[in-house]
Amino acid sequence: MSEPNKVGWKPFFSLISKSKLPWGLYILTFIVMISTASVTLMSPLILQKIMSGEIFDAKLVFQYIGLAIVTAITVSLSGFTRIFANARTTRNIQNTLWSKYIRVPLPFFNKEPSLLLISRLTHDPTHINGAINYTMSLLMSTYSLVGSIIIMWGMNVKLTLVLLPVIPYILIVTLVVGHFTQKTQERVQYRYSGMTAFIAERLPKIRLIRSFGKEGEEIENGKNVIENQYKADVSRAVVDLYGEPLLQSVQGIIMGLVLIYGGYLTSIGELDIGSLIAFYLYSANIHNNVQQYGLFYQVLKGAKGAAHKISKIVDSDSEKYERSKAFDEVLQSSNGNLALEHVSFSYEERNVLKNVSFTIPKGKVTAIVGPSGGGKTTILSLIERFYEPNVGRLTFGNIPSEQIHLDDWRNAFSYVSQGSPILSGTIRENITYGTEREVSDEEVIQAAKKANAYGFIKDFPDGFETEVGEMGSKLSGGQRQRIAIARAIIKNPKYLLLDEATSSLDIQTTTKIQAALDELMVGRTTIVVAHNLSTVQEANHIVVVEHGMISGQGKHDELMESNKLYRELVEIQFAKEQMLAW
């Protein structure tokens, strides 16, 4: 939670430049703030004349009331424009960051915790707002401070000279208190983030906790996290306990000097009562203005750190979508085969694929089989170009994949997995998600029927307008799968990727989903990853992946003779089916 070491101001100004902040609104706000400060400086002078006059002057009273009304109006106006500008600033920074999230390469999300990324989007932009606001406040405070000292100097030099040495003391006290306040607040925020992460991880897994009887242990874990949060809150309260009186003592010193020495000057005739009251008001103004310098430093420090964290994301490389060739152009001028050529790949230090080479023929079904953790799903991720090989290349029609437009490439594929993602919204919205054209109700119905999903959808009171809940929580696993298949049917892809699409489902659901997949696979180039080898035996081409390497390729009968691992997997599958039959 602390500020990164050696963080300069370049990220801060870079972020402001890229986010296109509403400078017109900020300038208007600043003008109104300066107007407010000017009116505030005039008010004690009017009050001085009122209190010093021997005869009641109604004109001066109305002037004072008028200034009070003008002050109220300008304060309200500056508050409105500031809030409006802040909202636009937050929106612009969040839009910049969100657009980056959508465009950064997928490995980025493997390194950054999702809760941290959420905090970057929701919490950190407020620090940038604070820095801009306090910069304007500091300029206004400087204007007001200098104006107050000049006016006081003109009223009485002696009393002004007595007050001037107090200004550095105010600044020192404000900086010291602000420093400790910031440190304890950072601790509070850090513990709060930890508690949020703990709860966000545990609540979705409440079924797991109860299944293993871990309620008592998790209650204790939660109490420890909450206790740490409590201790951080207490430390902040202790700082406030000593800090607030210290800050107030400064104001007490100023007021005491004005009243004691000012009272003396009044008694000897060097200062009238009206001027003493005006001095009292100006001295309070000085105290408030000097405090802004100490607070500004703390706010600026927080904004500097927040801008650094945001800029690290915003300035990172985005995926390059525009390449030299269109997918359809290559498809029409080539055989349309996909090929991995001597591909090696690793997740940071963990090697996953080693010198993998095989071809996926157009219009055929290619199955990838092998033990769990062997790299099958990674191959699909490389085919979708979520990752780039460390060594080797992926080609399409003998053209290197990096030469083909990335958005064209991904639009040509549909991916259906065991845990096919479902977004909150309606069933219809999920089925049509990713389809750029207008989709008629009839098309949606036909896609649902082909996916064996129409039967359960029409049983819902709201049919296709049924809300699926967060991540499809209101649907069963089989229902989510069939909606994902309907989505793929609507998209009508040229290439289909199936990753354990029927794994961990009951036999009845598996049968329905397999029938839907068979419908979807007709006439398409299909790559299938499956543990259930009975679903891939009819594939045109089977690739056996073992420990990140290709140990065999061919059709089912060929591999039964030539590949020991494949034969063992089939025998295990056969034995399992025999046991289920009994």
KOLPA-382130 format. One record per residue (C-alpha): residue in one letter; x, y, z. Coordinates in steps of 0.25 Angstrom, whole numbers, plus 5000, padded with zeros to 4 digits. Example, Ala and Ser with C-alpha at 12.3 -4.5 7.8 and 13.67 -1.06 7.14 Angstrom:
% residues 2
A504949825031S505549965029
% end
This chain:
% residues 582
M500050005000S501250095001E501750184990P502650114981N504150154982K504750254972V503350294966G503450414958W502350514953K502350464939P501350354941F500450454947F500450554936S500450444926L499150394932I498550534932S498850554918K498350424913S497050434921K496650574915L496150634927P495150744927W496050864928G494950964925L494150924937Y495350924946I495751064941L494351114944T494351054957F495651124960I495151254956V493951244965M494851194976I495751324975S494451404974T493951344987A495351374994S495251514989V493851534995T494351465008L495551565009M494551685008S493651635019P494451665031L494751805026I493251835025L493051775039Q494251865044K493551995039I492151945045M492851915059S493752045059G492652145055E491952225066I490652235058F489952115053D490052115037A489052025031K489752035017L490951965023V490051855029F489351825016Q490751825009Y491251715019I489951635017G490151645002L491551595003A491051475012I489951445001V491051454990T491951364998A490851264999I490551264984T492051254980V492351144990S491151064985L491451094970S492951054972G492450924980F491550884968T492550914957R493650834966I492750714968F492350714953A493850724949N494250614959A493150524953R493650544939T495050524943T494750394950R493950354938N495050384928I496150314936Q495250194938N494950184923T496350194920L496750084929W495549994926S495850004911K497249964914Y496749844922I495949794910R497149814901V498349764909P498849624906L498349504914P499649474921F499449614929F498249554936N499049434941K499949524948E499049624954P497949584965S496549624960L496249694973L497449784972L497049824957I495649854963S496349944973R497150014962L495850044954T494950084966H495850144977D497150204971P496450304962T495950374974H497450404978I497650484964N496350564967G496850594981A498150644975I497550734965N496550794975Y497650824986T498450884975M497350984973S497050994988L498551024990L498551134980M497351194986S497951185000T499251254995Y498451364989S497551375002L498751365011V499551475004G498351565003S498051545018I499551585022I499551705013I498151755019M498651725033W499951795031G499151925026M498351915039N499451895049V500851855046K501251815061L500151715062T500451655049L501851645052V501451565065L500651465057L501651445045P502551345053V501351255056I501251225041P502451125041Y501951065053I500551035047L501250975035I502150885043V501050835052T500150815040L501250735033V501550645045V500150615048G499850585033H501050495032F500550405044T499150415039Q499550365025K500350255030T499250205039Q498150225028E499050135019R499050025029V497550035030Q497350035015Y498349915014R497549835025Y496249875018S496749815005G497149695012M495849675018T495149705005A495949594998F495749495009I494249515009A494149514994E494949384993R494149315004L492649355001P492649284987K493249164993I492249155005R491749015000L493148965000I493349015014R492148945019S492348815012F493648795019G493148845033K494148965033E493149065038G493849085052E495249095046E494749195036I494049275047E495349285054N496049325041G495049435039K495149485053N496649495052V496449575039I495449665045E496349685058N497449725049Q496549825043Y496049875057K497549895061A497849985049D496550065052V496950085066S498350125062R497750235053A496850275065V498050295074V498750385064D497450465063L497350465078Y498650545079G498650605065E497350685066P497650755079L499050785074L498450845062Q497450925070S498550975079V499151045068Q497851125065G497751145080I499151205080I498751305069M497451345075G498151365088L499251455082V498151535075L497351555087I498451575097Y499351665089G498251725081G497451755094Y498751825099L498851915086T497351945088S497551985102I498652085098G497952145087E498752085075L497651995070D496152015071I495151905074G494651885060S496051865055L496351755066I495051685062A495551685047F496951635052Y496251525059L495551485046Y496751495037S497651415047A496651305046N496751315031I498251305032H498151175041N497251105031N498051145019V499451105024Q498850965028Q498550945013Y500050935010G500250815020L498950745015F499350775000Y500650695002Q499950575007V498950574996L499950594986K500750474991G499550384990A499250434976K500650414971G500650264976A499250244970A499650304957H500850214956K500050084959I498950124948S500050174938K500750044939I499449974933V499150084924D500550094918S500649944916D500549884902S499149854897E498849744887K499149784873Y497849754865E498249814851R499249724843S499549714829K498549604824A497049574826F496649434831D495649414819E496649464809V497649354814L496449254815Q496049274800S497449264795S497949144803N497649004808G497049064821N497948964829L498449004843A499748964847L500648974860E502148964855H503148934866V502449004877S502949024891F502249094902S502349124916Y501649204927E502749284933E503649174938R502749054936N502948984923V501648934917L501948904902K503248854896N503448844881V501948824877S501648804863F500348754856T499348794846I497848824847P497248794833K496148884829G494748824830K495148714838V495048674853T496348674860A496448614875I497448644885V497548544896G498548514908P498648524923S498248644931G499248754931G499948704918G499648844911K498348814903T497648934907T498949014905I498948974891L497449024889S497949164896L499049174886I498149134874E497249254879R498449334880F498249374894Y499749344896E500949344886P501849224885N503249244892V503849164881G503249124867R501949174861L500549154857T500149164843F498849174835G498949124820N500449134822I500349284826P500949314840S499749344849E500449484853Q500149534839I498649514840H497749614847L497549574861D496049614862D495749544849W496449414854R495749414867N494349434860A494649314852F494649224865S493649184875Y494049124888V493149034897S493748974909Q493348904922G493149034929S492649114918P492549264923I491149324925L490949474928S489949534936G488749574928T487649494920I487749364913R487549434900E488649534903N489549414906I489249334893T489449454884Y490649504892G491849534882T490949534869E491049664863R489849664853E488449674857V487849534862S486349504860D485549434870E485349314861E486849304859V487049304874I485949194876Q486549104865A487949114871A487349074885K486648964878K487848914872A488648924885N487548844892A487348964901Y485949004896G485248904905F485648964918I485649104913K484149104910D483849054924F484349174930P483249274932D484049384925G484649294914F485749354907E485649484916T486049404928E487149464936V488249354938G488849424951E490249454954M491149364945G489949284942S489649244956K488149214953L488449114943S489048974944G490348934938G489648854927Q488748974924R489949074924Q490648974914R489448974904I489349124905A490849134901I490649034890A489449114885R490349244885A491349164876I490249124867I489749274865K491149314863N491349214852P492849204853K493749144843Y494549074853L494049004866L494848984879L494248884889D494948874902E494448764911A493048814907T492348694913S493248664925S492648644939L491148644934D490148534936I489948434925Q488548494921T489148634920T490348584913T489548514903K488748634900I489948724899Q490748624891A489548624881A489548774881L491148774878D490948674867E489948774860L490948884862M492148814857V491548774843G492348844832R493348914842T494748894845T494648844859I495748824870V495248744881V495948724895A495248614903H495648514914N494448424909L495148354898S493848294893T493448434888V494748444879Q494948314873E494248354860A495148474859N495848484846H497148514853I497548494867V498748554874V499348494887V499948594896E500848544907H501648634917G501548744907M502048664895I501348594884S501548444886G500648404874Q499748444863G498748364854K497348304855H496748224866D497148084860E498548134857L498848184870M498248064877E499447984871S500548094871N500348174884K500448114897L499848234905Y498648244896R498348094897E498448104912L497548224912V496548144904E496648024913I496348104925Q495148174919F494648034914A494847974928K494148094934E492948084925Q492847934928M492747964943L491648064941A490947964933W490947874944
% end
